[in-house]
Amino acid sequence: MPVNPLEDEYIIEQILAGKKEQFALLVNRYRQLVFQITYRILQDSADAEECAQESFIRAFKYLKSFKGDSSFKTWLYRLSYNHALTAKKEREKKRCLSIEAGENRSNNLAFIPSEYGSTQHEDQKKFLKFALKHLSDEEQSLIQFYYLQELSLREISEITQQSTNFLKVKLHRTREKLKRRLTEMLRNETMSLY
């Protein structure tokens, strides 16, 4: 069976054989997806961009350890997800230390433009983005992976290292939580019109 030179596995073989410039193909292919993962966790464009770059550096460094048990995409997602969680913990630790030292920094919570492209109206986008902010990082990531990245529960399980049964329950509870929050927000918005 002929090998497709555009397949991730073929590109990885080429990189491991010494053609390191081929890694740029993988970066270009997954740059936006890795950024979205890191942004969802860090909620800051500059931090997410830096974390995404660091994730690709780590992927390159540890490419030899990629076994092919899952797809490269899933492996890269897991690496990026874990790195973003670590970066967030470090950032929060630094923030606590700086507050203790007397610094006062504002928390920049920018949105990714057009992230929810399937939503048709700006108001719906606004409510959904606001409601998502009331979810935990883990819940936001789960929604991101399942609905926006359209990953299967098996792929999400490989990324988060949680069982698919746990993820099914967590996804159901997260949808219910999001539904309650959206209902409450819309009720309050409707009441404010009267």
FENSULWO-V813603 format. One record per residue. N is the residue number from 1. NEAR is the number of other ideal C-beta (glycine too) atoms within 8 Angstrom. D_FIRST is the distance of its C-alpha to the first C-alpha in whole Angstrom. Layout:
# FENSULWO-V813603
N NEAR D_FIRST
N NEAR D_FIRST
This chain:
# FENSULWO-V813603
1 2 0
2 3 4
3 6 7
4 6 9
5 6 13
6 5 15
7 8 13
8 10 16
9 8 14
10 11 13
11 14 17
12 12 18
13 8 16
14 9 18
15 13 21
16 8 21
17 6 21
18 5 24
19 7 23
20 7 25
21 5 26
22 10 22
23 12 24
24 7 26
25 8 23
26 15 23
27 9 27
28 7 27
29 7 24
30 10 26
31 10 30
32 6 31
33 10 30
34 14 31
35 11 34
36 13 35
37 16 35
38 18 37
39 12 39
40 12 40
41 15 41
42 13 43
43 9 44
44 10 45
45 8 43
46 6 44
47 11 43
48 15 40
49 10 39
50 8 40
51 14 38
52 14 35
53 8 35
54 10 36
55 15 33
56 13 30
57 8 32
58 10 32
59 12 28
60 10 28
61 6 30
62 9 28
63 11 25
64 5 24
65 5 25
66 9 23
67 4 21
68 5 18
69 3 20
70 8 21
71 7 19
72 10 20
73 9 22
74 12 24
75 11 25
76 13 26
77 15 28
78 13 30
79 12 31
80 14 32
81 13 34
82 8 36
83 13 37
84 16 38
85 10 40
86 8 41
87 14 42
88 11 44
89 8 46
90 8 47
91 10 48
92 8 50
93 8 52
94 8 53
95 9 54
96 8 56
97 8 57
98 9 58
99 10 60
100 6 62
101 6 63
102 5 64
103 6 62
104 5 61
105 7 58
106 4 57
107 4 53
108 6 51
109 7 49
110 7 48
111 6 45
112 8 42
113 4 42
114 5 40
115 9 39
116 9 39
117 5 38
118 4 38
119 8 42
120 4 44
121 6 47
122 5 48
123 6 51
124 9 48
125 10 46
126 8 49
127 12 50
128 11 46
129 11 46
130 9 50
131 12 49
132 10 46
133 7 48
134 6 50
135 11 47
136 5 46
137 9 43
138 8 41
139 11 42
140 12 41
141 13 37
142 14 37
143 13 38
144 12 36
145 13 32
146 12 33
147 7 34
148 10 34
149 10 30
150 5 29
151 11 28
152 5 27
153 11 30
154 7 27
155 13 26
156 15 30
157 12 31
158 10 28
159 12 30
160 12 33
161 6 33
162 8 35
163 6 34
164 9 33
165 6 36
166 8 38
167 14 36
168 9 37
169 8 41
170 12 41
171 11 39
172 8 42
173 8 45
174 12 44
175 8 43
176 8 47
177 10 48
178 12 47
179 8 48
180 8 52
181 10 52
182 11 51
183 8 53
184 8 56
185 11 55
186 9 56
187 8 59
188 8 60
189 9 59
190 8 61
191 7 64
192 6 64
193 5 65
194 4 68
